[in-house]
């Protein structure tokens, strides 16, 4: 477990979700603004097979961390999450490593950002 994982796990017990934004935001911002190589992923929600998930990830130690995430709903609405918008009433940026890439398909940065900028 990395120091940040331990800190987040401990903080989740002691502080309400709203306060975690102050802790998580700088961490995700640092990853987003870093020069670390990016990977881009797309997958389908295993429950409905119609809602698409998109992730931009970077490695932090041995962990693949989502720094941007989208949920593309069947009707066309898109939920976008990143360090400037960690969560809302519909969901939030993944707070666990993206370690299920066998269920996702690698995509290009252009494909990811084509949806991000819709």
ABEGO torsion letter per residue (X at the ends): XBAAAAAAAAAAAABBAAAAAAAAAAAAAAAAABABBBBBBBBBBAAAGABBBBBBBBBBEABBBBABBBBBBAAGBBBBBBAABABBAAEBBBABBBAAAAABBBBBAAAAAAAAAX
